[in-house]
């Protein structure tokens, strides 16, 4: 069986270059190249990919949010983040949102194939420039944020109210308030502006296409 791959990147030259590379392998089929996360979600069922190469910074729905939504619908999908950012915050945030691996865009071409093979075997793959970022987001050694808390932080950092976050995540306002309280306690931050600043400094907002 050939491995069905979808490339999600808003830079056509990047996507086309990766597609040309992958199409040279007999065991890989590039099912589509898409320009944003929402289109990937809309076409998830009909494309039915084994592996998604996901950029982080895209217009509309960014890579982090798209990753969480895809895994809620198709938890067996392997998502490999493809990014130009090599900071620990970016890498650990992507992994905590469910990505199986992290590959920098400037890696040798055969390393992308190596990454795909690794996640198909059920392994996690970090390229050489990302191997130093294996710990989840934390602040000064305090308890790390859970994946759900990071999702709530992402929403709050976009300026959404508790009610808007509840609607977006299909949870109760009371649950949002609890998450918000826990986030502030763990990060030792008391204001919404502080949460936004933390999100920007630690690579959380980059998945939304925000300018950071």
Protein Blocks (a to p, Z undefined) as FASTA:
>chain_A
ZZddddddfbfklmmmmmmmmmmpmkbccfbdcfbfklmmmmmmmnopabdcddfbdghj
afklmmmmmmmmmmmbccddddfbfcfklmmmmmmnopabdcdfkbcfklmmmmmmmmmn
opacddfklmmmmbccdeehiacddfklmmmmmmmmnopafklmmmmnopafklmmmmmm
mmmmmnopabfklmmmmmmmnommmmnopaZZ
